[in-house]
Amino acid sequence: MNDSTGDPLSATRAPHLLLVDDEPAIRLALQRYMLRRGWTVELCASGVDAYARLVSDGADDAIDAILCDVKMPGMSGIEFYRALEQERPHFLTRLVLATGDVASADVAEFLSAVRCPILEKPFALAELATALASVSTRATPATTPRV
């Protein structure tokens, strides 16, 4: 069966997550969970690496959802969001933000202005699966959580 890209294999490929977090243990734990849910997962340790991936050739078709931490050294999740807003705004519809800092004024102001799903750490893994399925361009019943 073909999908809208005309590629017969893309209709059967698993949804692909770009996971952006500066903490290795969180990246690996979330990767393991999403792999068990049937996703493929690409890891980035920084907003800079993730942004470079999203502006590369083929990213539009390859990345179905993005999970990005808000507080990271270098390019923060806020800066990452703003860079996407300027250069690749279509990716904002695939973005889920995660943060443990909703109390600081700058983060609270930013979060109140964005339209993407926001996960407050610590979050339940079922919440993560639901949020990613809601933004994914390729979530299927096998990759969405059971209610």
Stockholm file with secondary structure:
# STOCKHOLM 1.0

chainA/1-147         MNDSTGDPLSATRAPHLLLVDDEPAIRLALQRYMLRRGWTVELCASGVDAYARLVSDGADDAIDAILCDVKMPGMSGIEFYRALEQERPHFLTRLVLATGDVASADVAEFLSAVRCPILEKPFALAELATALASVSTRATPATTPRV
#=GR chainA/1-147 SS CCCTTCCTTTTTSCCEEEEECSCHHHHHHHHHHHHHTTCEEEEESSHHHHHHHHTSTTHHHHCCEEEEESCCSSSCHHHHHHHHHHHCGGGGGGEEEEESCCSSHHHHHHHHHCCSCEEESSCCHHHHHHHHHHHCSSCCTTTSCCC
#=GC SS_cons         CCCTTCCTTTTTSCCEEEEECSCHHHHHHHHHHHHHTTCEEEEESSHHHHHHHHTSTTHHHHCCEEEEESCCSSSCHHHHHHHHHHHCGGGGGGEEEEESCCSSHHHHHHHHHCCSCEEESSCCHHHHHHHHHHHCSSCCTTTSCCC
//
